[in-house]
Amino acid sequence: MTTTAPDLAKPLHPPPGTPRAAATLVVVRDAAVGIEVLLLRRAERGDHNSGAWVFPGGLVEPGDGQCHALCAGIDDAAASARLALPRGALDYYVAAVRECFEEAGLLFALDAGGAMLNRHDAAAPDIASWRQPLHRGERTLAELCARHGLALAMDRLVYFSHWLTPLGRAKRFDTRFFIAAAPDAQLASHDDNELVEQRWLRPADALAQGTALKLMTPTLKTLEAIARFDSLHALLTWARARRDIVLMMPRLAVGSQGLRPVTPDEPAWAELGRIDPEGCGRASCEIRPGESVRLSARVIRVSANNGSVMTGPGTNTYLVGGGAANEWAVIDPGPLDAEHVDNVLAAAPGAVRSIFATHTHPDHSPAALLLKARTGAVVHGRLALHPEWQDASFAPDRALAGGERIALGDAATLRVIHTPGHASNHLCYLLEEEKTLFAGDHVMQLSTVVINPPDGDMAAYIASLRELLAEELDWLAPGHGFLMAQPRKALQAIIDHRLRREAKVVDALRDLGPAAADALLAQVYDDVPQRMHAVAMRSLKAHLYKLRDEGRAAEKGDRWSLID
C-alpha cells in the first residue's frame, strides 16, 4: 500500500474511516538501569484509546507546513525521500516536534547560538507558556520560533516506523513514528489535560506489566523493538541505518480476549486480508478446533483438536471443491478422531467424493478409515518406504506418483507434486484455479519440520523445496496454521534456514570432530530449548547423512568427522 503526503487543501475533518496524517515522537534516554522511554497516559475520553499509555503525538496540522524554513538538519526533499513520499514529508517531522512540546513539554529546538534549548534559559518560562495556545490552535509553532529566534532540531529525529490504523475503525490515522534522545537540559511534564500522567520506564519493565499497563499495538511493538538494545547509542545507530521501514497496518480479528488488532508479524495476518478484506473483524485470529473456516468459494478448513508442541494448533483438514456439482474432496483427513470426522462432514456443503493424504504420519492420515466408511470416498495417496512413525492403516485406493491432474467435479483441479524429504511419500496438492498449494508438513508456519531418517531425507527435502520455487503460487495452505502469502519467500526462507543449520554442523565437526552426535547437538542446536533436543537430534542426523552422502563427512563407529 502506498501513501501520499498530507494534502492541506483537504477538509480538516475527513469522513469517518479515512486515514488522517499524524506523527509520533518516541523520546528515549540513557539511565543507570538502561534505556528509558517516556510514556504518557491518556485521559478517559470514552474511546478505545482512553487510559492508554502512549508516546507524544497527534495530527499533522495545516500550520506545520509553515515551519519548513525553520527546520535545521533536513529539508522537505530529504524528508520526503526518507519517508518515500513525493512531497510534504517534513510536515510529519514538524508535527512530531510540536505535539511533543504540547503534550510533554519537550521542545526539540535550537537557540540563536545553535545550542539545544535549556530549561535555565531566560526565555524558558515564556516558551513554556506557548503550550496551551499551540494546542488550542491560537498560535503556531512558526510564530513561537520567530518570537524567540529558534530553529527546529530536525536532525535529532530518526524515522522509526509507519503505522496505519486498521480498516473497520471509525477513526483512522496514517502515522509516522520518529525516535529521538531526550534533550539533556529539559524536563518532561505532561499537559494535565489530554495526558494525565507520565512515567520514564525501561521498555522491558513496561512490557512486563502486561494488561496492567494499557498499551496500544503500535506502542507495544515499538517497545518490543527498543527493548532489544542496551544503550541509546546502539539503538539510534541501528535506527539511523534502517532502510527497511514498511507500512504496518494491523487487521481487526476476533481472539480469545475479543476484538483486537493483528499485526503483519502474526500468523493470521495474511489470511485475514483474504477472508475479511473490508476489515469488519468477523474472522478469527486463532485456530479453533472443530470450527469450519471458509477460505474461498472452493476451500474450507477444519482443524483437529490435536494441538501439541509437534502439531502446533492442530492438524488442518481441507475441503476442496464446490461448483455446480457441489462435490468435495478432503485433503489430510487428520488423526483417528471420530469427533473431528463429524466436524469435517458437518462442514462439507456437499458430498465428499475423494480423500487425499499428503503423507501418512499419525496426525494426517488415520481418519481416512472413518471418513471412507461414512462416505465411500476414494482414498488417494502414497505409501512410505519405511514403516517407522507411519500410519499402518493407510491403504490408498489410488496410488499417486506425482504429476497427476485430478478434476474435482467442475470447480477445481488438483495437480499432484511428489515432495519427499519430511517423509518419503510426502505429496503436495496444487489447486490450479487459485494457485494454492496444500503443503502438508512440507512447510510449517511457526516452526521448521522434523526430518527423521531413514524415511526423512534432508537432501531430498531441500531439493523438493527448490523444485517448488519454480511453481507459480499465490498461497500456501500448511498442514498446521493459517494460510501463508508470499510462497516463494517462505520456501526460500526454509532453504536458507536449513543451509545455515548445515553450516553450523560443518563448524561443529571442524571444532569438535571426531565427535559423537550428542556432542555435536549442543553446539549445532544451541538456539533451541533443551527440552526439544531429542527431536532436534533427528534432524541433526539427517544433516549428517546428507554431508556423508555428499562426501563431506565421515562416520566411524559412533563418531563423525569432517572430510577436508
URRA-V128121 format. One record per residue. N is the residue number from 1. RES is the residue in one small letter. PHI is phi in whole degrees, -180 to 180 (none if undefined). Layout:
BEGIN
N:RES:PHI + N:RES:PHI
END
This chain:
BEGIN
1:m:none + 2:t:-105 + 3:t:-127 + 4:t:-123 + 5:a:-65 + 6:p:-61 + 7:d:-93 + 8:l:-73 + 9:a:-85 + 10:k:-76 + 11:p:-59 + 12:l:-71 + 13:h:-126 + 14:p:-68 + 15:p:-59 + 16:p:-54 + 17:g:94 + 18:t:-82 + 19:p:-63 + 20:r:-111 + 21:a:-64 + 22:a:-148 + 23:a:-141 + 24:t:-133 + 25:l:-119 + 26:v:-90 + 27:v:-99 + 28:v:-128 + 29:r:-151 + 30:d:-82 + 31:a:-139 + 32:a:-60 + 33:v:-93 + 34:g:118 + 35:i:-66 + 36:e:-120 + 37:v:-123 + 38:l:-86 + 39:l:-121 + 40:l:-121 + 41:r:-99 + 42:r:-72 + 43:a:-69 + 44:e:-77 + 45:r:-123 + 46:g:85 + 47:d:-118 + 48:h:-72 + 49:n:-88 + 50:s:-57 + 51:g:76 + 52:a:-77 + 53:w:-91 + 54:v:-135 + 55:f:-93 + 56:p:-59 + 57:g:173 + 58:g:176 + 59:l:-71 + 60:v:-75 + 61:e:-107 + 62:p:-55 + 63:g:-67 + 64:d:-64 + 65:g:-69 + 66:q:-77 + 67:c:-99 + 68:h:-55 + 69:a:-71 + 70:l:-98 + 71:c:-91 + 72:a:-101 + 73:g:99 + 74:i:-160 + 75:d:-110 + 76:d:-66 + 77:a:-62 + 78:a:-68 + 79:a:-63 + 80:s:-67 + 81:a:-64 + 82:r:-66 + 83:l:-92 + 84:a:58 + 85:l:-121 + 86:p:-69 + 87:r:-170 + 88:g:79 + 89:a:-69 + 90:l:-64 + 91:d:-59 + 92:y:-65 + 93:y:-61 + 94:v:-63 + 95:a:-60 + 96:a:-62 + 97:v:-66 + 98:r:-62 + 99:e:-64 + 100:c:-64 + 101:f:-68 + 102:e:-62 + 103:e:-91 + 104:a:-119 + 105:g:76 + 106:l:-102 + 107:l:-116 + 108:f:-83 + 109:a:-145 + 110:l:-110 + 111:d:-80 + 112:a:-61 + 113:g:-88 + 114:g:86 + 115:a:-96 + 116:m:-65 + 117:l:-53 + 118:n:-123 + 119:r:-64 + 120:h:-91 + 121:d:-63 + 122:a:-62 + 123:a:-83 + 124:a:-56 + 125:p:-61 + 126:d:-67 + 127:i:-61 + 128:a:-61 + 129:s:-70 + 130:w:-81 + 131:r:-58 + 132:q:-69 + 133:p:-59 + 134:l:-63 + 135:h:-62 + 136:r:-80 + 137:g:80 + 138:e:-81 + 139:r:-132 + 140:t:-120 + 141:l:-65 + 142:a:-62 + 143:e:-65 + 144:l:-61 + 145:c:-63 + 146:a:-65 + 147:r:-63 + 148:h:-114 + 149:g:65 + 150:l:-101 + 151:a:-122 + 152:l:-79 + 153:a:-84 + 154:m:-70 + 155:d:-70 + 156:r:-80 + 157:l:-90 + 158:v:-117 + 159:y:-63 + 160:f:-121 + 161:s:-165 + 162:h:-136 + 163:w:-124 + 164:l:-124 + 165:t:-58 + 166:p:-59 + 167:l:-59 + 168:g:99 + 169:r:-85 + 170:a:-65 + 171:k:-108 + 172:r:-126 + 173:f:-132 + 174:d:-101 + 175:t:-113 + 176:r:-99 + 177:f:-100 + 178:f:-121 + 179:i:-131 + 180:a:-156 + 181:a:-73 + 182:a:-60 + 183:p:-59 + 184:d:-61 + 185:a:-104 + 186:q:-128 + 187:l:-114 + 188:a:-75 + 189:s:-151 + 190:h:-66 + 191:d:-78 + 192:d:59 + 193:n:-132 + 194:e:-74 + 195:l:-115 + 196:v:-113 + 197:e:-161 + 198:q:-139 + 199:r:-150 + 200:w:-93 + 201:l:-135 + 202:r:-66 + 203:p:-53 + 204:a:-64 + 205:d:-70 + 206:a:-64 + 207:l:-67 + 208:a:-67 + 209:q:-78 + 210:g:59 + 211:t:-73 + 212:a:-66 + 213:l:-116 + 214:k:-69 + 215:l:-125 + 216:m:-74 + 217:t:-55 + 218:p:-61 + 219:t:-65 + 220:l:-59 + 221:k:-67 + 222:t:-66 + 223:l:-62 + 224:e:-61 + 225:a:-67 + 226:i:-70 + 227:a:-62 + 228:r:-75 + 229:f:-110 + 230:d:-103 + 231:s:-149 + 232:l:-63 + 233:h:-60 + 234:a:-63 + 235:l:-62 + 236:l:-70 + 237:t:-61 + 238:w:-63 + 239:a:-64 + 240:r:-67 + 241:a:-84 + 242:r:-67 + 243:r:-134 + 244:d:-114 + 245:i:-75 + 246:v:-123 + 247:l:-65 + 248:m:-111 + 249:m:-119 + 250:p:-61 + 251:r:-123 + 252:l:-76 + 253:a:-154 + 254:v:-93 + 255:g:-125 + 256:s:-64 + 257:q:-102 + 258:g:101 + 259:l:-70 + 260:r:-153 + 261:p:-76 + 262:v:-115 + 263:t:-93 + 264:p:-60 + 265:d:-86 + 266:e:-95 + 267:p:-58 + 268:a:-82 + 269:w:-58 + 270:a:-63 + 271:e:-62 + 272:l:-60 + 273:g:-65 + 274:r:-83 + 275:i:-95 + 276:d:-138 + 277:p:-64 + 278:e:-86 + 279:g:68 + 280:c:-74 + 281:g:78 + 282:r:-91 + 283:a:-86 + 284:s:-99 + 285:c:-99 + 286:e:-131 + 287:i:-78 + 288:r:-112 + 289:p:-54 + 290:g:85 + 291:e:-86 + 292:s:-87 + 293:v:-123 + 294:r:-81 + 295:l:-92 + 296:s:-168 + 297:a:-63 + 298:r:-104 + 299:v:-132 + 300:i:-130 + 301:r:-116 + 302:v:-132 + 303:s:-103 + 304:a:-76 + 305:n:-89 + 306:n:-132 + 307:g:-62 + 308:s:-165 + 309:v:-64 + 310:m:-93 + 311:t:-109 + 312:g:61 + 313:p:-77 + 314:g:128 + 315:t:-83 + 316:n:-86 + 317:t:-110 + 318:y:-112 + 319:l:-100 + 320:v:-130 + 321:g:153 + 322:g:103 + 323:g:73 + 324:a:-63 + 325:a:-74 + 326:n:54 + 327:e:-107 + 328:w:-132 + 329:a:-116 + 330:v:-108 + 331:i:-105 + 332:d:61 + 333:p:-63 + 334:g:99 + 335:p:-72 + 336:l:-76 + 337:d:-143 + 338:a:-61 + 339:e:-66 + 340:h:-64 + 341:v:-61 + 342:d:-57 + 343:n:-66 + 344:v:-65 + 345:l:-69 + 346:a:-66 + 347:a:-82 + 348:a:-72 + 349:p:-72 + 350:g:-147 + 351:a:-68 + 352:v:-91 + 353:r:-103 + 354:s:-139 + 355:i:-129 + 356:f:-125 + 357:a:-109 + 358:t:-74 + 359:h:-167 + 360:t:-114 + 361:h:-75 + 362:p:-63 + 363:d:-94 + 364:h:-117 + 365:s:-115 + 366:p:-57 + 367:a:-68 + 368:a:-58 + 369:l:-60 + 370:l:-66 + 371:l:-67 + 372:k:-66 + 373:a:-62 + 374:r:-92 + 375:t:-122 + 376:g:74 + 377:a:-67 + 378:v:-81 + 379:v:-93 + 380:h:-116 + 381:g:167 + 382:r:-150 + 383:l:-85 + 384:a:-79 + 385:l:-77 + 386:h:-129 + 387:p:-79 + 388:e:-62 + 389:w:68 + 390:q:-102 + 391:d:-82 + 392:a:-69 + 393:s:-82 + 394:f:-72 + 395:a:-140 + 396:p:-69 + 397:d:-74 + 398:r:-132 + 399:a:-80 + 400:l:-110 + 401:a:-106 + 402:g:110 + 403:g:102 + 404:e:-69 + 405:r:-118 + 406:i:-123 + 407:a:-81 + 408:l:-105 + 409:g:64 + 410:d:-107 + 411:a:-112 + 412:a:-148 + 413:t:-132 + 414:l:-105 + 415:r:-107 + 416:v:-91 + 417:i:-126 + 418:h:-78 + 419:t:-128 + 420:p:-66 + 421:g:147 + 422:h:-64 + 423:a:-147 + 424:s:-67 + 425:n:-102 + 426:h:-70 + 427:l:-125 + 428:c:-110 + 429:y:-124 + 430:l:-98 + 431:l:-80 + 432:e:-64 + 433:e:-65 + 434:e:-119 + 435:k:52 + 436:t:-110 + 437:l:-103 + 438:f:-82 + 439:a:-100 + 440:g:53 + 441:d:-103 + 442:h:-68 + 443:v:-132 + 444:m:-113 + 445:q:-75 + 446:l:-107 + 447:s:-160 + 448:t:-92 + 449:v:-80 + 450:v:-83 + 451:i:-107 + 452:n:-114 + 453:p:-63 + 454:p:-88 + 455:d:-73 + 456:g:-83 + 457:d:-143 + 458:m:-67 + 459:a:-63 + 460:a:-66 + 461:y:-64 + 462:i:-65 + 463:a:-64 + 464:s:-64 + 465:l:-60 + 466:r:-65 + 467:e:-65 + 468:l:-69 + 469:l:-60 + 470:a:-83 + 471:e:-81 + 472:e:-88 + 473:l:-124 + 474:d:-109 + 475:w:-143 + 476:l:-111 + 477:a:-111 + 478:p:-77 + 479:g:-72 + 480:h:-143 + 481:g:112 + 482:f:-91 + 483:l:-56 + 484:m:-120 + 485:a:-86 + 486:q:52 + 487:p:-57 + 488:r:-61 + 489:k:-62 + 490:a:-65 + 491:l:-65 + 492:q:-66 + 493:a:-63 + 494:i:-68 + 495:i:-59 + 496:d:-61 + 497:h:-62 + 498:r:-64 + 499:l:-72 + 500:r:-65 + 501:r:-66 + 502:e:-62 + 503:a:-63 + 504:k:-68 + 505:v:-64 + 506:v:-62 + 507:d:-62 + 508:a:-66 + 509:l:-64 + 510:r:-69 + 511:d:-78 + 512:l:-115 + 513:g:-68 + 514:p:-64 + 515:a:-148 + 516:a:-75 + 517:a:-58 + 518:d:-60 + 519:a:-70 + 520:l:-69 + 521:l:-57 + 522:a:-62 + 523:q:-83 + 524:v:-70 + 525:y:-115 + 526:d:-69 + 527:d:-99 + 528:v:-115 + 529:p:-54 + 530:q:-61 + 531:r:-64 + 532:m:-101 + 533:h:-67 + 534:a:-63 + 535:v:-71 + 536:a:-62 + 537:m:-59 + 538:r:-63 + 539:s:-70 + 540:l:-59 + 541:k:-62 + 542:a:-62 + 543:h:-65 + 544:l:-64 + 545:y:-65 + 546:k:-62 + 547:l:-63 + 548:r:-63 + 549:d:-67 + 550:e:-89 + 551:g:77 + 552:r:-105 + 553:a:-144 + 554:a:-131 + 555:e:-115 + 556:k:-133 + 557:g:66 + 558:d:-106 + 559:r:-118 + 560:w:-115 + 561:s:-142 + 562:l:-87 + 563:i:-97 + 564:d:-76
END
